[in-house]
Amino acid sequence: MIGNLKMIFIYLISIFILMYLSIGIFIRTSPAFGRQLTKEQIQEFEKLDNFENGVFINQIPTDMDMGFKNGMATLWEFFKGGKGRKPDRKLPVEKMDLNEISQNKGKTNRVTWFGHSSFLLEIDGKIILIDPMFSRATSPVQLLGPKRYTQEFPIELKDLPKIDVVLISHDHYDHLDEKSIKHLKSITKQFIVPLAVGNHLKKWKVDSAKIIELNWWENFDFGNIKFTSTPARHFSGRGPTDRSKTLWCSWVIQSENYQIFFSGDTGYGPHFKQIHDNFGEFDLALMECGQYNEKWKNIHMLPEQTVQAAIEIGAKIFMPIHWAGYTLSLHSWTEPVERAIKEANKLNIPITTPKIGESINLDNEIFPRTNWWEK
């Protein structure tokens, strides 16, 4: 009897070790996880104010540890599901095509939302993709992970025109997508990313000459458009061992006639006022508003904080983003925009809510505002 128990114990331990080794090999060999920092990079980053003990840090203390008990309870709630966390019908998606984009080049300045935090920006004759995410799931394994609500896009990846700039805010799977980057590398002139995110791109065979990496407050001029990396309050990582090994940021985009702010993922913090102090007002602010929870509001703003941040950033008008793409939290899928509208109306702050694929025309100041998500 004792011998049998011993054999069972050895068998179970062997299975556990085999699983552990298999997962480790998968993480080390799968290109989806990107590339780790080199010793030389760490030595260089140690000279920076926002890099400490081998990782990037936020401007202010940002606790992300829920504790084991809260973590397990939240995980159970997430997998258990809940009413209204996903759409119960097919969402409307307005279509655009290659010919339309090509014919518009140098004419109308416009911003088109692809859902979640992905955008196509056509400005001053340049075509810019922001956090392009064309995969069906936010995961290194497409059979797993949260699935995209809309299984179609305003324009499919294969139908995109040549892109001038791809702009990335950080390396989480819902913002930096291996499939998208591998396709875009042959049709894109320049990739502009936060520090160390270029490691992932190089792993995916993007030409190093096409990659510009910036720290907070650094900028890069692409023709007549200036891109400035600005702070955000978040974290990064694509696997269990690389948390905060790459930088995260928000972006200021300045053309001859327009100034646009893209928040990336962020908790509320002093950086919004600092950015406004440095750049003044913004014609449009694309502001994170979704996938939040009281337990992790330090890294994802609550909708009321989003509105306050839009005020502090100096937005003439703002758009709630980071919703209508995936279920990555416990709230209903429409709660972010509904709470943001309620708070914006209360404070008399201009807000725009375009459909997925519906363009915001900056020249004519056409800022859609319909409750398209309602039945």
ChimeraX attribute file (.defattr): number of C-alpha atoms within 10 A of each C-alpha:
attribute: neighborCount
match mode: 1-to-1
recipient: residues
	/A:1	6
	/A:2	7
	/A:3	8
	/A:4	9
	/A:5	10
	/A:6	11
	/A:7	12
	/A:8	12
	/A:9	12
	/A:10	12
	/A:11	12
	/A:12	12
	/A:13	12
	/A:14	12
	/A:15	12
	/A:16	12
	/A:17	12
	/A:18	12
	/A:19	12
	/A:20	12
	/A:21	12
	/A:22	12
	/A:23	12
	/A:24	12
	/A:25	11
	/A:26	13
	/A:27	18
	/A:28	15
	/A:29	12
	/A:30	12
	/A:31	14
	/A:32	21
	/A:33	23
	/A:34	22
	/A:35	21
	/A:36	18
	/A:37	16
	/A:38	11
	/A:39	10
	/A:40	8
	/A:41	13
	/A:42	17
	/A:43	11
	/A:44	11
	/A:45	19
	/A:46	15
	/A:47	10
	/A:48	11
	/A:49	11
	/A:50	15
	/A:51	19
	/A:52	13
	/A:53	8
	/A:54	15
	/A:55	19
	/A:56	22
	/A:57	21
	/A:58	19
	/A:59	15
	/A:60	10
	/A:61	9
	/A:62	17
	/A:63	11
	/A:64	13
	/A:65	10
	/A:66	12
	/A:67	8
	/A:68	9
	/A:69	9
	/A:70	12
	/A:71	13
	/A:72	12
	/A:73	10
	/A:74	16
	/A:75	13
	/A:76	11
	/A:77	13
	/A:78	16
	/A:79	9
	/A:80	8
	/A:81	13
	/A:82	12
	/A:83	11
	/A:84	13
	/A:85	18
	/A:86	18
	/A:87	17
	/A:88	10
	/A:89	10
	/A:90	9
	/A:91	18
	/A:92	15
	/A:93	18
	/A:94	16
	/A:95	13
	/A:96	18
	/A:97	13
	/A:98	15
	/A:99	11
	/A:100	9
	/A:101	15
	/A:102	14
	/A:103	10
	/A:104	15
	/A:105	15
	/A:106	14
	/A:107	12
	/A:108	16
	/A:109	22
	/A:110	20
	/A:111	21
	/A:112	22
	/A:113	25
	/A:114	28
	/A:115	24
	/A:116	24
	/A:117	27
	/A:118	23
	/A:119	24
	/A:120	22
	/A:121	19
	/A:122	23
	/A:123	24
	/A:124	19
	/A:125	15
	/A:126	19
	/A:127	21
	/A:128	22
	/A:129	22
	/A:130	23
	/A:131	27
	/A:132	26
	/A:133	26
	/A:134	24
	/A:135	18
	/A:136	18
	/A:137	22
	/A:138	23
	/A:139	19
	/A:140	18
	/A:141	10
	/A:142	12
	/A:143	11
	/A:144	11
	/A:145	16
	/A:146	16
	/A:147	18
	/A:148	21
	/A:149	21
	/A:150	20
	/A:151	14
	/A:152	15
	/A:153	17
	/A:154	20
	/A:155	17
	/A:156	13
	/A:157	16
	/A:158	10
	/A:159	11
	/A:160	17
	/A:161	16
	/A:162	16
	/A:163	19
	/A:164	19
	/A:165	20
	/A:166	22
	/A:167	22
	/A:168	25
	/A:169	27
	/A:170	27
	/A:171	27
	/A:172	18
	/A:173	21
	/A:174	24
	/A:175	22
	/A:176	24
	/A:177	23
	/A:178	23
	/A:179	15
	/A:180	16
	/A:181	22
	/A:182	14
	/A:183	14
	/A:184	22
	/A:185	19
	/A:186	13
	/A:187	14
	/A:188	20
	/A:189	17
	/A:190	20
	/A:191	26
	/A:192	24
	/A:193	26
	/A:194	25
	/A:195	22
	/A:196	25
	/A:197	29
	/A:198	25
	/A:199	20
	/A:200	23
	/A:201	24
	/A:202	15
	/A:203	16
	/A:204	18
	/A:205	13
	/A:206	21
	/A:207	15
	/A:208	13
	/A:209	9
	/A:210	16
	/A:211	19
	/A:212	18
	/A:213	18
	/A:214	22
	/A:215	20
	/A:216	18
	/A:217	15
	/A:218	12
	/A:219	19
	/A:220	14
	/A:221	12
	/A:222	15
	/A:223	10
	/A:224	11
	/A:225	18
	/A:226	15
	/A:227	20
	/A:228	22
	/A:229	25
	/A:230	26
	/A:231	25
	/A:232	26
	/A:233	26
	/A:234	23
	/A:235	24
	/A:236	21
	/A:237	21
	/A:238	22
	/A:239	14
	/A:240	9
	/A:241	10
	/A:242	15
	/A:243	13
	/A:244	20
	/A:245	23
	/A:246	25
	/A:247	29
	/A:248	33
	/A:249	27
	/A:250	25
	/A:251	27
	/A:252	20
	/A:253	18
	/A:254	19
	/A:255	17
	/A:256	10
	/A:257	12
	/A:258	16
	/A:259	19
	/A:260	20
	/A:261	27
	/A:262	23
	/A:263	29
	/A:264	28
	/A:265	28
	/A:266	24
	/A:267	25
	/A:268	19
	/A:269	20
	/A:270	15
	/A:271	21
	/A:272	21
	/A:273	17
	/A:274	15
	/A:275	21
	/A:276	17
	/A:277	13
	/A:278	9
	/A:279	15
	/A:280	13
	/A:281	19
	/A:282	21
	/A:283	16
	/A:284	24
	/A:285	27
	/A:286	23
	/A:287	27
	/A:288	30
	/A:289	30
	/A:290	31
	/A:291	23
	/A:292	22
	/A:293	15
	/A:294	9
	/A:295	15
	/A:296	17
	/A:297	18
	/A:298	20
	/A:299	22
	/A:300	24
	/A:301	26
	/A:302	23
	/A:303	25
	/A:304	17
	/A:305	19
	/A:306	29
	/A:307	30
	/A:308	17
	/A:309	25
	/A:310	30
	/A:311	22
	/A:312	18
	/A:313	25
	/A:314	22
	/A:315	26
	/A:316	15
	/A:317	17
	/A:318	28
	/A:319	27
	/A:320	26
	/A:321	27
	/A:322	26
	/A:323	20
	/A:324	24
	/A:325	24
	/A:326	25
	/A:327	22
	/A:328	19
	/A:329	17
	/A:330	19
	/A:331	19
	/A:332	16
	/A:333	24
	/A:334	17
	/A:335	17
	/A:336	24
	/A:337	22
	/A:338	15
	/A:339	17
	/A:340	23
	/A:341	24
	/A:342	14
	/A:343	18
	/A:344	21
	/A:345	13
	/A:346	9
	/A:347	12
	/A:348	10
	/A:349	17
	/A:350	18
	/A:351	23
	/A:352	19
	/A:353	21
	/A:354	20
	/A:355	23
	/A:356	23
	/A:357	21
	/A:358	21
	/A:359	22
	/A:360	22
	/A:361	16
	/A:362	18
	/A:363	12
	/A:364	10
	/A:365	10
	/A:366	12
	/A:367	20
	/A:368	16
	/A:369	13
	/A:370	11
	/A:371	13
	/A:372	12
	/A:373	16
	/A:374	7
	/A:375	7
